[in-house]
Amino acid sequence: MTLNTRETKLLNRIAGQKNIFLVFSIINVVVAVYLTIHYGLLADNFKSIHFVLIMLVLLGGRSHLRQYRSALLLHKLKISLERKDDHYETDVT
């Protein structure tokens, strides 16, 4: 399987951003925990809108975690393709 230049650039960009997605996911969970502690324990006014806000933050973290897993898979694919290309180049020469 060969990739054209655009596909290779896309693969490299997504594979390079895998750690960013993990950091965003962790930040979302930390913010959700902070909001839960703040509204639930400290402010004593845990309303339904606060619950919805916390759920949206957690869903965003879940989405970033899914992007991280996809980017990790693409990173492994990139490494596999590079090994095959290197192996092919050594066989040809």
C-alpha positions in Angstrom: 0.0 0.0 0.0 1.4 3.4 -1.0 0.3 6.8 0.3 0.4 9.9 -1.8 1.9 13.2 -0.4 -1.3 14.5 1.0 -2.1 11.3 2.8 1.4 11.1 4.2 1.2 14.7 5.5 -2.1 14.0 7.2 -0.8 10.8 8.8 2.3 12.6 10.1 0.2 15.5 11.5 -2.3 13.3 13.3 0.3 10.9 14.6 2.3 13.9 15.9 -0.7 15.3 17.8 -1.4 12.2 19.8 0.1 13.6 23.0 -1.9 16.8 22.7 -5.2 14.8 22.7 -4.1 12.9 25.8 -3.3 16.2 27.6 -6.6 17.7 26.6 -8.4 14.6 27.9 -6.6 14.8 31.2 -7.4 18.6 31.5 -11.1 18.0 30.9 -11.2 15.4 33.6 -9.4 17.7 36.1 -11.7 20.6 35.2 -14.8 18.3 35.7 -13.5 17.1 39.1 -12.8 20.7 40.1 -16.3 21.8 39.1 -17.9 18.9 41.0 -15.9 19.8 44.1 -16.6 23.5 43.8 -20.4 23.3 43.1 -21.1 20.1 45.1 -19.1 20.7 48.3 -17.9 24.2 48.6 -20.7 26.3 47.1 -23.6 24.1 48.1 -25.6 25.1 45.1 -25.3 22.1 42.8 -28.0 22.9 40.2 -29.0 21.0 37.1 -27.2 23.4 34.9 -23.9 22.7 36.8 -24.5 19.0 36.3 -25.0 19.5 32.5 -21.8 21.6 32.3 -19.8 18.9 34.1 -21.3 16.2 31.8 -20.4 18.2 28.7 -16.8 18.7 30.0 -16.5 14.9 30.6 -17.9 14.1 27.2 -15.3 16.4 25.7 -12.6 14.5 27.6 -14.0 11.3 26.3 -13.9 12.6 22.8 -10.3 13.7 23.2 -9.4 10.3 24.6 -11.0 8.7 21.5 -8.9 11.0 19.3 -5.8 10.0 21.3 -6.5 6.3 20.7 -7.0 6.9 17.0 -3.8 9.0 16.7 -1.9 6.3 18.6 -3.2 3.7 16.1 -2.2 5.9 13.2 1.2 6.4 14.8 1.7 2.7 14.9 0.6 2.4 11.2 3.1 5.1 10.3 5.9 3.2 12.0 4.8 0.0 10.3 4.8 1.7 6.9 8.2 3.3 7.4 9.6 -0.1 8.3 8.1 -1.7 5.2 9.5 1.2 3.1 13.0 0.8 4.6 12.8 -3.0 4.1 11.7 -2.5 0.5 14.5 0.0 -0.2 17.2 -2.3 1.1 15.9 -5.2 -1.0 15.9 -3.2 -4.2 19.4 -1.9 -3.8 
